[in-house]
Amino acid sequence: EAATLEQAQSSGFDRTEKLASWDIKENNTLENQEFWGVFNRCLEKLPEKLSKAYLMREIDGFPSQTICETLNITTDNLAVRIFRARSALRDCLDANWFSKDE
């Protein structure tokens, strides 16, 4: 967990093309209750330390300083946790939602 955000981002994962293929507007995905069910199942699969950081930042909207103090981690570690949580959620959603019609 000593990795920095730069190291995490330079790990060779280029999701730009994959994300571009997620046509959210066409499917009204964000308004779809089924989507949120899949999203919640993906969220539940995350390790607790990743899900806590993700939920506090992206859902609850806490500032980084508050999250770091609460979880007793550095800002670099928070950035890595958020990056890993987003990556895992993207992969899970891609496998269980966005690719289901292919």
HUKA-V200049 format. One record per backbone hydrogen bond with DSSP energy under -0.5 kcal/mol. CO is the residue of the C=O (numbers start at 1). NH is the residue of the N-H. E is the energy in kcal/mol with one decimal. If there is no record, write none. Layout:
BEGIN
co=CO nh=NH e=E
co=CO nh=NH e=E
END
This chain:
BEGIN
co=4 nh=8 e=-2.1
co=5 nh=9 e=-2.9
co=6 nh=10 e=-1.8
co=8 nh=11 e=-1.2
co=12 nh=14 e=-0.7
co=13 nh=15 e=-0.7
co=15 nh=19 e=-3.2
co=16 nh=20 e=-2.0
co=17 nh=21 e=-1.1
co=18 nh=21 e=-0.6
co=19 nh=22 e=-1.4
co=21 nh=23 e=-1.3
co=22 nh=24 e=-1.7
co=23 nh=27 e=-1.2
co=24 nh=28 e=-0.8
co=24 nh=29 e=-1.4
co=25 nh=28 e=-0.8
co=28 nh=31 e=-1.5
co=29 nh=32 e=-1.7
co=31 nh=33 e=-0.6
co=32 nh=36 e=-1.6
co=33 nh=37 e=-1.7
co=34 nh=38 e=-2.1
co=35 nh=39 e=-3.0
co=36 nh=40 e=-2.5
co=37 nh=41 e=-2.0
co=38 nh=42 e=-2.4
co=39 nh=43 e=-2.6
co=40 nh=44 e=-2.2
co=41 nh=45 e=-0.9
co=42 nh=45 e=-0.6
co=42 nh=46 e=-0.6
co=43 nh=46 e=-1.1
co=47 nh=50 e=-0.9
co=47 nh=51 e=-2.6
co=48 nh=52 e=-2.7
co=49 nh=53 e=-1.2
co=50 nh=54 e=-2.6
co=51 nh=55 e=-3.0
co=52 nh=56 e=-2.5
co=53 nh=57 e=-2.0
co=54 nh=58 e=-3.2
co=54 nh=59 e=-0.7
co=55 nh=59 e=-1.2
co=55 nh=60 e=-3.0
co=56 nh=62 e=-2.7
co=63 nh=67 e=-2.0
co=64 nh=68 e=-2.9
co=65 nh=69 e=-2.3
co=66 nh=70 e=-2.5
co=67 nh=71 e=-2.9
co=68 nh=72 e=-1.0
co=68 nh=73 e=-1.9
co=74 nh=78 e=-2.2
co=75 nh=79 e=-2.3
co=76 nh=80 e=-2.0
co=77 nh=81 e=-2.5
co=78 nh=82 e=-2.7
co=79 nh=83 e=-2.4
co=80 nh=84 e=-2.8
co=81 nh=85 e=-2.5
co=82 nh=86 e=-2.7
co=83 nh=87 e=-2.4
co=84 nh=88 e=-2.5
co=85 nh=89 e=-2.6
co=86 nh=90 e=-2.8
co=87 nh=91 e=-2.4
co=88 nh=92 e=-2.5
co=89 nh=93 e=-3.0
co=90 nh=94 e=-2.7
co=91 nh=95 e=-2.2
co=92 nh=96 e=-2.5
co=93 nh=97 e=-2.3
co=93 nh=98 e=-2.2
co=94 nh=99 e=-1.4
co=97 nh=100 e=-1.1
co=99 nh=102 e=-1.1
END
